[in-house]
Amino acid sequence: MPAKKLIAANWKMNGSRALIETVSQQLTTLNSEVDVLICPPATLLAYFPVSGHYSLGAQDISEHAEGAYTGELSGGLIKEAGASFVLAGHSERRQYHAESDQLICAKIQQAVTAGLTPVLCIGETLAERQQENTEQVIAKQLAAVYASHPELLAKSVIAYEPVWAIGTGESASPEQAQETHAFIRRQLAEYDSKAAVNVRILYGGSVNAANCQALFTQADIDGALVGGASLKPAEFMQICQSAKD
Ligand code: PGA
Protein backbone atom coordinates (compact mmCIF):
# COMPACT_ATOMS: atom_id res chain seq x y z
CA MET A 1 0.00 0.00 0.00
CA PRO A 2 1.38 3.45 -0.89
CA ALA A 3 2.24 5.34 2.28
CA LYS A 4 0.40 8.61 1.78
CA LYS A 5 -2.57 9.66 -0.26
CA LEU A 6 -2.05 12.10 -3.10
CA ILE A 7 -4.69 14.73 -3.83
CA ALA A 8 -4.16 16.29 -7.24
CA ALA A 9 -5.95 19.38 -8.54
CA ASN A 10 -6.51 19.64 -12.28
CA TRP A 11 -7.42 23.27 -12.91
CA LYS A 12 -7.82 22.61 -16.65
CA MET A 13 -8.11 25.94 -18.53
CA ASN A 14 -9.12 27.83 -15.40
CA GLY A 15 -7.50 29.72 -12.58
CA SER A 16 -5.72 33.01 -12.04
CA ARG A 17 -2.96 34.56 -10.01
CA ALA A 18 -5.62 35.46 -7.43
CA LEU A 19 -6.61 31.80 -7.09
CA ILE A 20 -2.96 30.85 -6.64
CA GLU A 21 -2.72 33.26 -3.73
CA THR A 22 -5.76 31.86 -1.94
CA VAL A 23 -4.97 28.21 -2.55
CA SER A 24 -1.27 28.41 -1.74
CA GLN A 25 -2.02 30.24 1.51
CA GLN A 26 -4.68 27.75 2.58
CA LEU A 27 -2.44 24.80 1.86
CA THR A 28 0.18 26.05 4.29
CA THR A 29 -2.20 25.00 7.08
CA LEU A 30 -2.07 21.34 5.97
CA ASN A 31 0.42 19.10 7.67
CA SER A 32 2.43 16.45 5.90
CA GLU A 33 -0.04 13.56 6.26
CA VAL A 34 -1.22 14.04 2.70
CA ASP A 35 0.60 14.90 -0.52
CA VAL A 36 -0.97 17.68 -2.59
CA LEU A 37 -0.35 18.37 -6.26
CA ILE A 38 -1.66 21.37 -8.18
CA CYS A 39 -1.80 21.24 -11.99
CA PRO A 40 -2.68 24.76 -13.17
CA PRO A 41 -2.39 26.03 -16.74
CA ALA A 42 1.34 26.00 -17.53
CA THR A 43 1.50 29.81 -17.77
CA LEU A 44 0.66 30.02 -14.06
CA LEU A 45 3.23 27.52 -12.79
CA ALA A 46 5.97 30.03 -12.12
CA TYR A 47 3.66 32.27 -10.05
CA PHE A 48 3.28 29.69 -7.28
CA PRO A 49 5.37 30.41 -4.21
CA VAL A 50 7.90 27.64 -3.61
CA SER A 51 6.41 25.55 -0.82
CA GLY A 52 6.88 22.28 0.98
CA HIS A 53 3.11 21.98 1.28
CA TYR A 54 2.38 21.08 -2.34
CA SER A 55 3.97 20.01 -5.60
CA LEU A 56 3.20 21.42 -9.01
CA GLY A 57 2.37 19.69 -12.26
CA ALA A 58 1.65 20.56 -15.87
CA GLN A 59 -1.43 19.24 -17.65
CA ASP A 60 0.33 18.02 -20.79
CA ILE A 61 3.81 17.53 -22.23
CA SER A 62 5.28 17.30 -25.71
CA GLU A 63 6.47 13.92 -26.94
CA HIS A 64 9.62 15.71 -28.15
CA ALA A 65 12.56 16.89 -26.07
CA GLU A 66 13.05 20.20 -27.94
CA GLY A 67 12.88 21.77 -31.37
CA ALA A 68 10.52 23.33 -33.88
CA TYR A 69 7.20 22.35 -32.32
CA THR A 70 5.27 25.60 -32.05
CA GLY A 71 3.07 25.83 -29.00
CA GLU A 72 4.40 22.70 -27.34
CA LEU A 73 6.11 22.41 -23.94
CA SER A 74 8.97 20.00 -23.32
CA GLY A 75 9.63 18.21 -20.06
CA GLY A 76 12.67 20.42 -19.50
CA LEU A 77 10.62 23.61 -19.84
CA ILE A 78 7.95 22.28 -17.54
CA LYS A 79 10.55 21.36 -14.95
CA GLU A 80 12.20 24.75 -15.20
CA ALA A 81 8.81 26.40 -14.57
CA GLY A 82 8.72 24.68 -11.19
CA ALA A 83 6.74 21.49 -11.84
CA SER A 84 7.71 18.00 -10.79
CA PHE A 85 4.66 16.15 -12.15
CA VAL A 86 2.77 16.13 -15.44
CA LEU A 87 -0.60 14.69 -16.45
CA ALA A 88 -0.56 12.48 -19.54
CA GLY A 89 -3.46 11.07 -21.49
CA HIS A 90 -6.25 13.01 -19.81
CA SER A 91 -9.51 12.01 -21.48
CA GLU A 92 -10.02 15.58 -22.71
CA ARG A 93 -6.69 15.32 -24.57
CA ARG A 94 -7.57 11.87 -25.89
CA GLN A 95 -10.99 13.13 -27.02
CA TYR A 96 -10.38 16.69 -28.26
CA HIS A 97 -6.81 16.31 -29.46
CA ALA A 98 -7.02 12.74 -30.73
CA GLU A 99 -4.16 11.59 -28.53
CA SER A 100 -3.40 7.93 -29.14
CA ASP A 101 -2.05 5.41 -26.66
CA GLN A 102 1.25 5.45 -28.58
CA LEU A 103 1.56 9.22 -28.30
CA ILE A 104 0.76 9.08 -24.60
CA CYS A 105 3.47 6.45 -24.13
CA ALA A 106 5.99 8.78 -25.80
CA LYS A 107 4.88 11.63 -23.52
CA ILE A 108 5.37 9.47 -20.44
CA GLN A 109 8.86 8.58 -21.62
CA GLN A 110 9.67 12.26 -22.11
CA ALA A 111 8.34 13.08 -18.64
CA VAL A 112 10.47 10.45 -16.93
CA THR A 113 13.54 11.45 -18.98
CA ALA A 114 13.07 15.05 -17.81
CA GLY A 115 12.77 13.92 -14.19
CA LEU A 116 9.01 14.55 -13.95
CA THR A 117 6.53 12.09 -12.43
CA PRO A 118 3.87 11.30 -15.03
CA VAL A 119 0.25 10.87 -13.96
CA LEU A 120 -1.19 8.51 -16.56
CA CYS A 121 -4.93 9.07 -16.94
CA ILE A 122 -7.03 6.13 -18.09
CA GLY A 123 -10.73 5.33 -18.15
CA GLU A 124 -13.65 4.08 -20.15
CA THR A 125 -16.46 5.99 -21.85
CA LEU A 126 -20.10 5.44 -20.97
CA ALA A 127 -20.64 3.34 -24.10
CA GLU A 128 -17.64 1.18 -23.24
CA ARG A 129 -18.96 0.59 -19.72
CA GLN A 130 -22.43 -0.20 -21.00
CA GLN A 131 -20.92 -2.75 -23.37
CA GLU A 132 -19.05 -4.22 -20.39
CA ASN A 133 -15.73 -3.35 -21.94
CA THR A 134 -14.31 -1.37 -19.03
CA GLU A 135 -11.56 -3.83 -18.13
CA GLN A 136 -10.58 -4.41 -21.73
CA VAL A 137 -10.26 -0.66 -22.41
CA ILE A 138 -8.21 -0.04 -19.30
CA ALA A 139 -5.97 -3.04 -19.89
CA LYS A 140 -5.22 -1.74 -23.38
CA GLN A 141 -4.44 1.77 -22.11
CA LEU A 142 -2.05 0.38 -19.51
CA ALA A 143 -0.44 -2.11 -21.87
CA ALA A 144 0.30 0.65 -24.39
CA VAL A 145 2.72 2.16 -21.90
CA TYR A 146 3.93 -0.55 -19.55
CA ALA A 147 4.09 -3.68 -21.71
CA SER A 148 7.02 -2.25 -23.66
CA HIS A 149 8.36 -0.04 -20.83
CA PRO A 150 7.71 -1.77 -17.50
CA GLU A 151 10.50 0.29 -15.93
CA LEU A 152 8.28 3.40 -16.19
CA LEU A 153 5.72 2.01 -13.76
CA ALA A 154 7.76 2.58 -10.60
CA LYS A 155 8.07 6.25 -11.62
CA SER A 156 4.37 6.77 -12.45
CA VAL A 157 1.11 7.67 -10.79
CA ILE A 158 -2.08 6.27 -12.35
CA ALA A 159 -5.38 8.16 -12.40
CA TYR A 160 -8.52 6.16 -13.10
CA GLU A 161 -11.05 8.59 -14.49
CA PRO A 162 -14.20 7.07 -15.99
CA VAL A 163 -15.02 9.49 -18.81
CA TRP A 164 -18.73 9.42 -17.92
CA ALA A 165 -17.92 10.71 -14.44
CA ILE A 166 -15.76 13.68 -15.46
CA GLY A 167 -17.47 17.02 -14.92
CA THR A 168 -20.90 15.37 -14.85
CA GLY A 169 -21.57 15.38 -11.12
CA GLU A 170 -22.00 11.62 -11.40
CA SER A 171 -19.08 10.03 -9.59
CA ALA A 172 -18.43 6.29 -9.72
CA SER A 173 -19.66 4.66 -6.52
CA PRO A 174 -16.88 3.78 -4.06
CA GLU A 175 -17.47 0.08 -4.78
CA GLN A 176 -17.41 0.59 -8.56
CA ALA A 177 -14.19 2.58 -8.29
CA GLN A 178 -12.57 0.07 -5.92
CA GLU A 179 -13.39 -2.82 -8.24
CA THR A 180 -11.67 -1.07 -11.16
CA HIS A 181 -8.72 0.09 -9.05
CA ALA A 182 -8.13 -3.48 -7.88
CA PHE A 183 -8.25 -4.61 -11.49
CA ILE A 184 -5.72 -1.90 -12.45
CA ARG A 185 -3.35 -3.01 -9.70
CA ARG A 186 -3.61 -6.65 -10.81
CA GLN A 187 -2.89 -5.63 -14.40
CA LEU A 188 0.10 -3.56 -13.36
CA ALA A 189 1.49 -6.49 -11.39
CA GLU A 190 1.98 -8.27 -14.70
CA TYR A 191 4.51 -5.61 -15.70
CA ASP A 192 6.26 -5.02 -12.37
CA SER A 193 4.84 -6.80 -9.34
CA LYS A 194 6.83 -4.78 -6.81
CA ALA A 195 5.97 -1.40 -8.33
CA ALA A 196 2.29 -2.37 -8.62
CA VAL A 197 2.01 -2.62 -4.84
CA ASN A 198 3.40 0.86 -4.31
CA VAL A 199 2.11 2.82 -7.30
CA ARG A 200 -0.54 5.36 -6.37
CA ILE A 201 -3.84 4.89 -8.16
CA LEU A 202 -5.97 8.04 -7.94
CA TYR A 203 -9.68 8.19 -8.65
CA GLY A 204 -11.00 11.09 -10.70
CA GLY A 205 -14.46 12.08 -11.88
CA SER A 206 -16.76 14.42 -9.94
CA VAL A 207 -14.85 14.06 -6.68
CA ASN A 208 -16.14 16.56 -4.12
CA ALA A 209 -16.15 17.20 -0.39
CA ALA A 210 -19.28 15.10 0.05
CA ASN A 211 -18.19 11.92 -1.72
CA CYS A 212 -14.42 11.83 -1.16
CA GLN A 213 -14.40 10.23 2.28
CA ALA A 214 -16.18 7.09 1.11
CA LEU A 215 -13.83 6.82 -1.87
CA PHE A 216 -10.73 7.21 0.30
CA THR A 217 -11.71 4.33 2.59
CA GLN A 218 -11.42 1.88 -0.34
CA ALA A 219 -8.33 -0.31 -0.24
CA ASP A 220 -6.96 0.53 -3.68
CA ILE A 221 -7.88 4.22 -3.88
CA ASP A 222 -4.72 6.14 -3.06
CA GLY A 223 -6.00 9.66 -3.63
CA ALA A 224 -7.94 11.72 -6.12
CA LEU A 225 -7.58 13.82 -9.25
CA VAL A 226 -10.01 16.66 -8.71
CA GLY A 227 -11.27 18.97 -11.45
CA GLY A 228 -14.20 21.27 -10.74
CA ALA A 229 -14.00 21.08 -6.94
CA SER A 230 -10.30 22.00 -7.00
CA LEU A 231 -11.25 25.52 -8.15
CA LYS A 232 -13.13 26.08 -4.89
CA PRO A 233 -10.38 26.58 -2.29
CA ALA A 234 -12.47 25.73 0.79
CA GLU A 235 -13.85 22.56 -0.77
CA PHE A 236 -10.45 21.50 -2.07
CA MET A 237 -9.04 21.92 1.45
CA GLN A 238 -11.83 19.72 2.81
CA ILE A 239 -10.94 17.02 0.27
CA CYS A 240 -7.27 17.22 1.29
CA GLN A 241 -8.23 16.99 4.97
CA SER A 242 -10.36 13.90 4.28
CA ALA A 243 -7.37 12.14 2.77
CA LYS A 244 -5.42 12.17 6.00
CA ASP A 245 -5.66 8.81 7.72
P1 PGA B 1 -14.04 16.72 -12.41
O1 PGA B 1 -12.75 16.52 -13.35
O2 PGA B 1 -13.57 16.55 -10.98
O3 PGA B 1 -14.53 18.10 -12.70
O4 PGA B 1 -15.01 15.65 -12.78
C1 PGA B 1 -11.79 15.55 -13.08
C2 PGA B 1 -10.73 15.55 -14.16
O5 PGA B 1 -11.07 15.72 -15.33
O6 PGA B 1 -9.53 15.37 -13.88
Residues whose N, C-alpha, C, O or C-beta is under 5 A from the ligand:
A	BS01	PGA	N10 A165 I166 G167 T168 G204 G205 S206 V207 L225 V226 G227 G228 A229
